[in-house]
Amino acid sequence: MKKLVFLTGAGMSAESGISTFRNSDGLWEKYPVEQVASIQGYMADPELVINFYNRLRRQLLQASPCLAHRLVASLETDYAVTVVTQNVDDLHERAGSSHIIHLHGELLKATSTLHPNDPSQVVTLREPHLDIHMGQQAKDGSQLRPAIVWFGEPVPMIEPAIHEVSQADILVVIGTSLVVYPAAGLLHYAPPACKIYLIDPADVSYDPSLGITHLQTGASEGMKKLVEMLRKGS
Ligand code: OAD
């Protein structure tokens, strides 16, 4: 089976009703990124940040996978598929994808403030205990915090992601502005023979030497085209 790797960003979930970050009505228009998505912002005002992610988590429960998520999952019948996502939602999981690497963490998980990357500290948040509260302790006794990788923190899942991309026969990048590193640098690990597709309605800037085929359309429309192209072997 050929190895097909997806690299997805916020645009992947836009048609599920989840805001992207950098579009004009994106999340960062409403909340300064340094306040709600950096370790410094969390240390300065943990309650504000915890409540911000509590709201996002509740919004996520109202959202459903879109056609694009389902088409990504459907390709598992013909390809060895890995999804590397920058998204913190669980829409790839709910659409049925079985091998997912979350580069920037997961909204439905919580961890320790002291040892955020220790897997033994990570817990899953479920109804009726979906929210994190101030004073709620992780297993090590520190404040429980969202299991999100914030700016200023290491990205532990980048190594497994590099490993996947470096073995890809086909790499499909969907809905990411490719401005946040190290995720954006993953394209450069694709082997020379790897065919790279990009699905995004915007003029995303990328290294022209990568020979990318840009399907300049939304995620679901682009995935329909991609499935057709793969079927024809183009
Ligand atoms: P951005 O908001 O930077 O980029 C979203 C991309 O999705 C843009 O290129 C849009 O053109 C595209 N887009 C919009 N609607 C689309 C649609 N219907 N179909 C396909 N594409 C569409 O989001 P990311 O690149 O994912 O990190 O941002 C990367 C990281 O920055 C996020 O993971 C987050 C943020 O800081 C953390 O929270 C740590």
Residues whose N, C-alpha, C, O or C-beta is under 5 A from the ligand:
A	BS01	OAD	G9 A10 G11 M12 A14 E15 T20 F21 R22 N23 A37 Q86 N87 H104 V149 W150 F151 G175 T176 S177 L178 V180 I199 D200 P201 A202 T217 G218 A219
